[in-house]
Amino acid sequence: MNQATLQLPIRLLPRKGHQLGLIAFFGFFFGFSIFWMGGASGILDLDNGAIHIPPPGGWEQSTFGLFGLPFAAIGICGIGGALLRMLPNSPYYHLEINADGLLVRSLFKQTHHAWRDLPAFETLEQKRRTKNGTRTSWYTVAMEGAPLESGMARGGSHQREVLRIDADGYGAKNGEQDAADLAAWLNHLRDLARDKQLSPNEIVQVPEGFASNAIAVAAQALGGRAERTPTVVRR
C-alpha cells in the first residue's frame, strides 16, 4: 500500500476530472439556451437553417427570447466556477489543513474552523430524487448537539451541522469511501491537535485517495512555489 506524506499546512485541491464533467454539463446548458433564444426570437430560422439580423418581426417583437438569459447566465457561471477550481493550486477553491484547524476557501469567502471547536467528523448520506432516479451523495460532516428549538419535545435531540465537506470533490471518485477516509483522517488530526501533538510543520500521512490532489503550501506562504509532488512511502 502506498502512503503519501506531506508537511503541514496541506491544501486539498478540487479534483480536475470532476470539474471537466461540470464544464461539459454547463457548456451543454449554455449552448442549448443560446440555441433556444435564437429560435424564440426569430434570429435563427430553424426551418431554413438561416440567420436573420434583425429578426423578421423586429427587435421589439423578439423580446420573448430574452427569457432564456437567466439559463445562459447559469451556464456561464457554472463554467466559470469550474475553470476557477482548475487554476494552478486552486487559490479560490480549496480545503486547507493546518495545525490550528481547517480553512475552507471559496470564491468570495473563507471560513476557519479551529480544531478545539470542531466536533468529531462522520459521514452523511444524502439521497435526492431526480428524473433519472435516486441520486446518492456522500459528505464528511462535523455535527454537534444544539439547544432544543421551540416545539420540540423534552428529551429530544437536535443536531447542528458545523461543517460539511464534499469529500468526493477532492478524492478518488468513490464518494462513500472518500467521505469515510476523510472523516477518519480529520478525526486523527483533530485528536493530535487537541493533545497538543500537532506542530505547525508536522509531517503527516495523507490518505491514498487524496494524495494526488494534495499539496504542501508552507513554501508558498513564504513567497515560494507550492510543492506539488508528495513523498511516497512504500510499506
Buried (B, 14 or more C-beta within 10 A) or exposed (E): EEBBBBBBBBBBBBBBEBBEEBBEBBBEBBEBBBEBBBBBBBBBBEEEEEEBEEBEEEEEEBEEBEEBEEBBEBBBEBBEBBEBBBEEEBEBBBBBBBBBBBBBBEEEEEEEBEBEEBBEBBBBEEEEEEEEEEEEBBBBBBBBEEEEEEEEEEEEEEEEEBBBBBBBBBBBEBBBBBBBBBBBBBBBBBEBBEEEEBEEEBEBBBBBBBBBBBBBBBEBEEEEEBBEEBEEEEE
